[in-house]
Each structure stands twice: as C-alpha cells, then as structure tokens.
C-alpha cells in the first residue's frame, strides 16, 4: 500500500494538483492502524489509502480539507476511547496524525 500512496503523491505533484498527506505519527492503546499508515486527500474531497476508517478518519479528512485551504500543517489527535451514540467502537486508543499539504 505504501508504494501506491507514493505513486499517488507523485502523480498529483507532477500534475500540480494540491493534495494532503495524513500520516499516523503515534498511537496509544488499540487503534485501527499503526504508526506509518497513510492517506492522501485530494482537493475534490476524494482520498486514497486509509488511516483506519470510521469517524476517526472522517475527523482527519475534515482537517485535511482545512489544510488544503490554509496550507498549515498540523497534528490531529483522534481519540477513540470515548463512546459515540449509536456506534460500538472496537478500538479504544488514541492516534496522533500529522496532516500536511504536499502540492
């Protein structure tokens, strides 16, 4: 999967299309993906790869869209320990995700 992520990044950079790379930088406890997992988010909102799915990934996607707009890299802390109404969470950890604009 990592090779495909880098190919996706290179393609966007060559076409001068803005994209954001979200990388799981640190995990604590049980998380869907581990350190190093990556996701590329495009300006149209589509994405490639995964950092775990569900509401945690949606939170990072939202921040990625903001990074596309303002260009400011940030770390997003995704807390999977709090229960969400109507959903059973199988995880229970915390992920720090570094989100940066690449092109």
Secondary structure, DSSP 4 states (H G I P E B T S, - for coil): -HHHHHHHHHHHHHTT--EEEEEEEEEESS-SS-TT-EEEEETTS-EEE-SS-HHHHHHHHHHHHHHHHH---EEEEEE-SS-BTTB--S---EEEEEEEE--
